[in-house]
Amino acid sequence: MSLLEKNPEFKKNIWLEISTQRLIMMPLIILMVILLASMSPIGNTYDKLTNISYFGMVVILLFWGSKVAYSNIIHEYNDRTWDWQRMSILTPKQLMVGKLLGAPIYNWYGAFICLFLVFVFGVMGDNSSLADIIVNSVSTLLLGISLLSVSILFALLKISEGNGRDKLKTGQIFILLILFCMFFNSSAFSFMYNRLSFNVENFDTWKIFGENLFYAIWAIIGLHQVIRRELNYKNKSYLWILFLLTSSLVKTMVMMDGMNKFFDNYLFVYFAILSVQSIGLFYLLLLIEQNELSSLKILVRKIKEKNYTYLNFNAPLWSITFPFIVVGLITSWCLFDENIIKSNNSFAQKIIDSISIEVGINSLQTLSILLSLIFFIVRDFLIMLFLQISSKKKRIGAAFILYLFLLYVVFPGLTSTLGNHTILQIFIPLPIAGSFLFPLVECALIFYIIRSKFK
């Protein structure tokens, strides 16, 4: 059986998105752009057209396609058809394929036209071999799969916040995608920048291909898990743990090529990346997961009862992520010593030598900043919990971001102008012995307020 016969959702989107007029218009517009670009006297014609074709893939699939995939879910929610799909006999895999390939099918059509032109012009050009053309083309398609999957995932998380009455807007998706690429697949920007600026020798093709493949696989797995949850299936926690561990490993392998001038301890870099990545995901999960006091009480009770089956299926992802923050920070601190930062560049080494902080596991300063960072994260979680149980649901995310901006940017900026480090320790982690006492007191105070008000 064909995909159209196996998947009604995919078939529906094909009928909605594809028409004879649209099939003719896409290649005509692409060829018109190619014709105009060929008239430019700058650079080798075939190499220039190869990069223009790559640019067409980026625009049509990555940007336009991500917007289409995101908007498709939002429009279905606003039109009251999403709940009907959830109650249908469609499986999570059918729904995922229908949304990932069906809704942006017109964008896939345009991307493959550009891909064909990349091969035609690339073979005739001077800068790229056939192997480079294949690897770079597949990297672009993998990046497209990642961004389309993340777009749909963001849309599903967005509609989970809706109340069924208010219509959701389809904006903000480009900001979310840029943040995703910067935080995870940062080499994607390097790939696109170097391709579009004709500097094809400035990056490792196979390294970027491997990273794009890794995140494309995990983006599909993540999308499948979220769709399963939407269809009331239960998900196990081990996939999230596996993602945290493997993502940090991949980032370490990618980044150590450029960081080995400063760091020679791979294990230290791995746990440092694990902690940084876990911190970023922890704050993101606080914004998108529901953290009501009642669910937290159930979570604590199940932990006391050692009901691991319940925790495996129902524990919020932020509760799974937080231990990785602590383990990553403590382990990287244990592996940190005063000789771990070095540079062959004399100017850079002078800057490193000028750092006044005493480093190493035996330093009270590094221990204080480690504990301060952990307590500040706990404090921010308590602030989010207080907002969850005392504010309107629609304003919690904006209020939390505002609080973080005030606490980590505005107040420290105002305090730093006074030159008073004692007050500054209240807002940000500092390498000062005993600085962790300030966020510890803040945690205790907020916890007391929550407990006394909602006991």
C-alpha positions as CSV (number, residue, x, y, z in Angstrom):
1,M,0.0,0.0,0.0
2,S,1.2,3.6,-0.7
3,L,1.6,6.2,1.9
4,L,-1.5,8.0,0.6
5,E,-3.6,4.8,1.3
6,K,-1.9,4.1,4.6
7,N,-2.2,7.6,6.1
8,P,-5.5,9.6,5.8
9,E,-3.9,12.6,7.5
10,F,-1.1,12.7,4.9
11,K,-3.7,12.3,2.1
12,K,-5.8,15.1,3.4
13,N,-2.9,17.5,3.5
14,I,-1.9,16.6,0.0
15,W,-5.4,17.5,-1.3
16,L,-5.3,20.8,0.7
17,E,-1.8,21.9,-0.3
18,I,-1.3,20.7,-3.8
19,S,-2.9,22.0,-7.0
20,T,-1.9,22.2,-10.6
21,Q,-1.4,25.9,-10.4
22,R,0.9,25.7,-7.4
23,L,2.9,22.9,-8.9
24,I,3.6,25.1,-12.0
25,M,4.3,28.3,-10.0
26,M,7.0,26.9,-7.8
27,P,9.5,25.9,-10.5
28,L,8.8,29.0,-12.5
29,I,9.6,31.3,-9.6
30,I,12.7,29.4,-8.7
31,L,14.0,29.4,-12.3
32,M,13.2,33.1,-12.6
33,V,15.4,33.8,-9.5
34,I,18.2,31.6,-10.9
35,L,18.0,33.4,-14.2
36,L,18.4,36.8,-12.5
37,A,21.3,35.6,-10.4
38,S,23.1,34.2,-13.4
39,M,23.2,37.7,-14.9
40,S,25.4,39.0,-12.0
41,P,29.1,39.3,-13.0
42,I,30.3,38.5,-9.5
43,G,32.1,35.1,-9.1
44,N,32.0,31.8,-11.0
45,T,28.5,31.4,-12.5
46,Y,28.0,27.7,-11.5
47,D,29.4,28.1,-8.0
48,K,27.2,31.2,-7.5
49,L,24.1,29.4,-8.7
50,T,24.9,26.4,-6.5
51,N,24.9,28.6,-3.5
52,I,21.7,30.4,-4.7
53,S,20.0,27.0,-4.9
54,Y,21.2,26.2,-1.4
55,F,19.7,29.5,-0.3
56,G,16.4,28.5,-1.9
57,M,16.4,25.3,0.1
58,V,17.0,27.3,3.3
59,V,14.2,29.8,2.6
60,I,11.6,27.4,1.3
61,L,12.1,24.5,3.6
62,L,13.6,25.8,6.8
63,F,11.9,29.2,7.2
64,W,8.7,29.0,5.2
65,G,8.2,25.3,5.9
66,S,8.6,25.8,9.6
67,K,6.0,28.5,9.6
68,V,3.6,26.4,7.6
69,A,4.1,23.3,9.9
70,Y,3.6,25.5,13.0
71,S,0.6,27.4,11.6
72,N,-1.2,24.2,10.5
73,I,-1.5,23.0,14.1
74,I,-2.6,26.4,15.4
75,H,-5.2,26.8,12.7
76,E,-6.6,23.3,13.4
77,Y,-6.9,24.2,17.1
78,N,-8.6,27.5,16.3
79,D,-11.0,25.8,13.8
80,R,-11.9,23.2,16.4
81,T,-10.7,20.2,14.3
82,W,-7.6,19.2,16.4
83,D,-9.8,17.5,19.1
84,W,-11.5,15.5,16.3
85,Q,-8.1,14.2,15.1
86,R,-7.2,13.3,18.7
87,M,-10.3,11.2,18.9
88,S,-9.9,9.5,15.5
89,I,-8.3,6.1,14.9
90,L,-5.1,7.7,13.7
91,T,-1.9,6.4,15.3
92,P,0.8,8.7,16.7
93,K,3.1,7.7,13.7
94,Q,0.4,8.4,11.2
95,L,-0.4,11.8,12.7
96,M,3.3,12.7,12.9
97,V,4.0,11.8,9.3
98,G,0.9,13.7,8.2
99,K,2.0,16.8,10.0
100,L,5.7,16.6,9.2
101,L,5.5,15.6,5.5
102,G,1.9,16.4,4.6
103,A,1.2,19.9,5.8
104,P,4.5,21.4,4.4
105,I,4.4,19.1,1.3
106,Y,4.6,22.2,-1.0
107,N,7.7,23.3,0.8
108,W,9.2,19.8,0.4
109,Y,8.4,20.0,-3.3
110,G,10.2,23.4,-3.7
111,A,13.2,22.1,-1.6
112,F,13.7,19.1,-3.9
113,I,13.6,21.3,-7.0
114,C,16.4,23.4,-5.4
115,L,18.2,20.2,-4.5
116,F,18.1,19.1,-8.1
117,L,19.6,22.4,-9.2
118,V,22.3,22.1,-6.5
119,F,23.4,18.9,-8.1
120,V,23.3,20.3,-11.6
121,F,25.2,23.5,-10.9
122,G,27.5,21.9,-8.3
123,V,28.9,19.3,-10.7
124,M,29.7,22.1,-13.2
125,G,31.3,24.4,-10.6
126,D,34.9,24.4,-9.3
127,N,34.5,24.6,-5.5
128,S,32.6,21.5,-4.5
129,S,33.1,17.8,-5.2
130,L,30.2,15.4,-5.7
131,A,30.7,14.0,-2.2
132,D,30.5,17.5,-0.6
133,I,27.4,18.3,-2.6
134,I,25.7,15.1,-1.4
135,V,26.7,15.6,2.2
136,N,25.8,19.3,2.3
137,S,22.4,18.6,0.6
138,V,21.5,15.9,3.0
139,S,22.6,18.1,5.9
140,T,20.2,20.8,4.8
141,L,17.3,18.2,4.5
142,L,18.1,16.9,8.0
143,L,18.1,20.4,9.4
144,G,14.8,20.9,7.7
145,I,13.4,17.8,9.4
146,S,14.7,19.1,12.7
147,L,13.2,22.5,12.4
148,L,9.8,21.3,11.1
149,S,9.6,18.7,13.9
150,V,10.5,21.4,16.5
151,S,7.9,23.8,15.0
152,I,5.2,21.2,15.3
153,L,6.4,20.4,18.8
154,F,6.2,24.0,19.8
155,A,2.7,24.3,18.3
156,L,1.5,21.3,20.3
157,L,2.9,22.8,23.5
158,K,1.3,26.0,22.7
159,I,-2.2,24.5,22.2
160,S,-1.8,22.6,25.5
161,E,-1.9,26.1,27.2
162,G,-5.1,27.1,25.4
163,N,-8.4,27.1,27.2
164,G,-10.4,26.0,24.1
165,R,-12.1,29.4,23.7
166,D,-9.4,32.0,22.9
167,K,-7.8,31.8,19.5
168,L,-4.0,31.4,19.4
169,K,-1.7,33.4,17.2
170,T,0.8,31.9,14.9
171,G,3.7,34.3,15.6
172,Q,6.9,33.9,17.6
173,I,7.9,30.7,15.8
174,F,11.0,32.2,14.2
175,I,12.3,33.4,17.5
176,L,11.8,29.9,19.0
177,L,13.6,28.3,16.0
178,I,16.6,30.7,16.3
179,L,16.9,29.9,20.0
180,F,16.7,26.2,19.3
181,C,19.5,26.4,16.7
182,M,21.7,28.6,19.0
183,F,21.2,26.4,22.0
184,F,21.5,23.0,20.3
185,N,22.4,22.8,16.7
186,S,24.7,25.8,16.5
187,S,26.7,24.4,13.6
188,A,23.6,24.8,11.5
189,F,24.2,28.6,11.5
190,S,27.8,28.0,10.6
191,F,26.7,25.8,7.7
192,M,24.3,28.3,6.3
193,Y,26.6,31.3,6.8
194,N,29.6,29.6,5.1
195,R,27.4,28.3,2.3
196,L,25.8,31.6,1.6
197,S,29.1,33.5,1.9
198,F,30.9,31.1,-0.5
199,N,33.4,30.0,2.3
200,V,32.8,26.3,1.8
201,E,36.3,25.4,3.0
202,N,35.8,27.0,6.5
203,F,33.8,24.3,8.1
204,D,33.9,20.5,8.6
205,T,31.3,19.0,6.4
206,W,31.1,15.7,8.1
207,K,31.0,17.1,11.6
208,I,28.0,19.3,10.6
209,F,26.4,16.3,8.9
210,G,26.7,14.2,12.0
211,E,25.3,16.9,14.3
212,N,22.4,17.5,11.9
213,L,21.6,13.8,11.7
214,F,21.8,13.4,15.5
215,Y,19.3,16.3,16.2
216,A,17.0,15.3,13.3
217,I,16.6,11.8,14.9
218,W,16.0,13.3,18.3
219,A,13.6,15.9,17.0
220,I,11.5,13.2,15.4
221,I,11.6,11.1,18.6
222,G,10.6,14.1,20.7
223,L,7.7,15.0,18.3
224,H,6.5,11.4,18.4
225,Q,6.5,11.5,22.2
226,V,4.6,14.7,22.4
227,I,2.0,13.4,19.9
228,R,1.7,10.2,21.9
229,R,0.9,12.4,25.0
230,E,-1.7,14.4,23.0
231,L,-3.4,11.1,22.2
232,N,-3.3,10.1,25.9
233,Y,-0.5,7.5,25.6
234,K,2.0,7.3,28.5
235,N,5.7,8.0,27.8
236,K,8.6,6.6,29.7
237,S,11.3,8.9,31.1
238,Y,14.4,7.0,29.9
239,L,14.3,8.7,26.4
240,W,14.7,12.1,28.0
241,I,17.6,10.9,30.1
242,L,19.2,9.4,27.1
243,F,18.8,12.6,25.1
244,L,20.5,14.7,27.9
245,L,23.5,12.3,28.1
246,T,24.0,11.8,24.3
247,S,23.4,15.5,23.4
248,S,26.1,16.6,25.8
249,L,28.4,14.0,24.3
250,V,27.8,15.2,20.8
251,K,28.3,18.8,21.7
252,T,31.6,17.9,23.4
253,M,32.9,16.1,20.3
254,V,31.9,19.0,18.1
255,M,33.2,21.8,20.3
256,M,36.5,20.3,21.5
257,D,38.0,20.8,18.0
258,G,37.9,24.5,18.6
259,M,38.3,24.4,22.4
260,N,41.3,22.1,22.7
261,K,43.6,25.2,22.8
262,F,42.0,26.1,26.1
263,F,40.8,22.8,27.6
264,D,42.5,19.4,27.4
265,N,40.2,17.5,29.7
266,Y,37.3,16.1,27.7
267,L,35.6,14.8,30.8
268,F,35.5,18.2,32.3
269,V,34.1,19.7,29.1
270,Y,31.4,17.0,28.9
271,F,30.1,17.6,32.4
272,A,30.3,21.4,32.0
273,I,28.2,21.2,28.8
274,L,25.8,18.7,30.5
275,S,25.2,21.2,33.3
276,V,24.8,24.2,31.0
277,Q,22.5,22.4,28.7
278,S,20.4,21.0,31.6
279,I,20.1,24.5,33.1
280,G,18.7,25.9,29.8
281,L,16.3,23.0,29.4
282,F,15.2,23.3,33.1
283,Y,14.1,26.9,32.6
284,L,12.4,26.1,29.3
285,L,10.5,23.2,31.0
286,L,9.4,25.5,33.8
287,L,7.8,27.7,31.2
288,I,6.0,24.9,29.3
289,E,5.1,22.4,31.9
290,Q,2.3,22.7,34.4
291,N,3.7,22.8,38.0
292,E,0.6,23.1,40.2
293,L,1.1,22.5,43.9
294,S,-1.2,19.5,43.9
295,S,0.9,17.7,41.3
296,L,4.0,18.5,43.2
297,K,2.5,17.0,46.4
298,I,1.6,13.8,44.4
299,L,5.2,13.7,43.1
300,V,6.7,14.1,46.6
301,R,4.4,11.4,47.9
302,K,5.3,9.0,45.2
303,I,9.0,9.6,45.8
304,K,8.5,8.8,49.5
305,E,6.6,5.7,48.6
306,K,9.3,4.7,46.1
307,N,6.7,4.2,43.4
308,Y,9.1,4.2,40.6
309,T,6.5,3.0,38.0
310,Y,4.5,6.1,38.6
311,L,7.6,8.3,38.4
312,N,8.8,6.6,35.2
313,F,5.6,7.6,33.4
314,N,4.4,10.7,35.2
315,A,7.4,12.6,36.6
316,P,7.6,16.1,35.0
317,L,10.7,16.5,32.9
318,W,12.0,19.4,34.9
319,S,12.3,17.1,37.9
320,I,14.3,14.7,35.9
321,T,16.5,17.5,34.5
322,F,17.4,19.1,37.8
323,P,19.6,16.2,39.1
324,F,21.7,16.4,35.9
325,I,22.3,20.1,36.7
326,V,23.6,19.2,40.2
327,V,25.7,16.2,39.0
328,G,27.1,18.2,36.0
329,L,28.1,21.2,38.2
330,I,29.6,19.2,41.0
331,T,31.5,16.8,38.7
332,S,32.9,19.6,36.5
333,W,33.9,21.4,39.7
334,C,35.8,18.3,40.9
335,L,37.6,18.0,37.6
336,F,38.4,21.7,37.5
337,D,42.0,22.8,38.4
338,E,44.1,25.8,38.0
339,N,45.9,24.5,34.9
340,I,42.9,23.4,32.9
341,I,42.6,26.8,31.1
342,K,45.5,27.5,28.8
343,S,46.2,29.1,25.5
344,N,49.0,29.0,23.0
345,N,48.3,32.6,22.2
346,S,50.4,34.9,24.4
347,F,47.7,37.7,24.4
348,A,45.0,35.3,25.4
349,Q,47.2,33.7,28.1
350,K,47.8,37.2,29.6
351,I,44.1,37.6,29.9
352,I,43.7,34.2,31.5
353,D,46.6,35.0,33.9
354,S,45.0,38.3,34.9
355,I,41.9,36.5,36.2
356,S,42.1,37.1,40.0
357,I,39.8,34.2,41.0
358,E,41.6,31.3,42.7
359,V,40.5,28.2,40.9
360,G,40.4,24.5,41.8
361,I,38.5,22.1,43.9
362,N,40.2,23.4,47.1
363,S,39.1,26.9,46.5
364,L,36.3,28.4,48.6
365,Q,35.5,30.8,45.8
366,T,34.7,28.1,43.3
367,L,32.7,26.1,45.8
368,S,30.7,29.3,46.7
369,I,29.9,30.1,43.1
370,L,28.9,26.5,42.5
371,L,26.5,26.4,45.5
372,S,25.2,29.9,44.6
373,L,24.3,28.8,41.2
374,I,22.4,25.8,42.5
375,F,20.5,27.8,45.1
376,F,19.7,30.5,42.5
377,I,18.1,27.9,40.3
378,V,16.1,26.5,43.2
379,R,15.0,30.1,44.0
380,D,13.8,30.7,40.5
381,F,11.8,27.4,40.6
382,L,10.2,28.5,43.9
383,I,9.3,31.8,42.2
384,M,7.7,29.9,39.3
385,L,5.8,27.7,41.8
386,F,4.5,30.8,43.6
387,L,3.3,32.3,40.3
388,Q,1.7,29.0,39.4
389,I,-0.5,28.9,42.5
390,S,-1.2,32.6,42.8
391,S,-1.5,34.1,39.3
392,K,-3.7,33.7,36.2
393,K,-2.4,30.9,34.0
394,K,-2.1,33.0,30.8
395,R,0.3,35.5,32.5
396,I,2.7,33.1,34.3
397,G,5.3,32.7,31.5
398,A,5.5,36.5,30.9
399,A,5.6,37.2,34.6
400,F,8.4,34.7,35.1
401,I,10.5,36.0,32.3
402,L,10.0,39.6,33.7
403,Y,11.2,38.5,37.1
404,L,14.2,36.8,35.7
405,F,15.1,39.9,33.6
406,L,14.8,42.1,36.7
407,L,16.7,39.8,39.0
408,Y,19.6,38.9,36.6
409,V,19.8,42.1,34.4
410,V,18.2,45.2,35.8
411,F,19.0,45.0,39.5
412,P,22.6,43.7,39.1
413,G,23.2,46.5,36.5
414,L,22.0,49.1,38.9
415,T,23.9,47.6,41.8
416,S,27.2,47.2,39.9
417,T,27.3,51.0,39.3
418,L,27.5,51.4,43.1
419,G,30.4,49.1,43.3
420,N,28.9,47.2,46.2
421,H,29.6,43.4,45.8
422,T,27.7,42.6,49.0
423,I,24.4,43.7,47.5
424,L,25.3,42.2,44.1
425,Q,25.6,38.7,45.7
426,I,21.8,38.8,46.2
427,F,21.1,38.8,42.4
428,I,23.9,36.8,40.7
429,P,26.5,34.1,41.6
430,L,29.9,35.6,42.4
431,P,33.3,34.0,43.2
432,I,33.2,35.3,46.7
433,A,33.6,32.9,49.7
434,G,30.2,32.5,51.5
435,S,28.2,34.1,48.6
436,F,25.9,31.1,48.5
437,L,24.3,32.2,51.8
438,F,22.4,35.0,50.1
439,P,20.4,32.8,47.6
440,L,20.0,30.2,50.4
441,V,18.2,32.8,52.5
442,E,16.1,33.8,49.5
443,C,15.1,30.1,48.9
444,A,14.1,29.7,52.6
445,L,12.1,32.9,52.6
446,I,10.1,32.1,49.4
447,F,9.5,28.6,50.6
448,Y,8.2,29.9,53.9
449,I,5.8,32.2,52.1
450,I,4.5,29.4,49.9
451,R,4.1,27.0,52.8
452,S,2.4,29.5,55.2
453,K,0.0,30.8,52.5
454,F,-1.0,27.6,50.9
455,K,-0.5,25.1,53.7
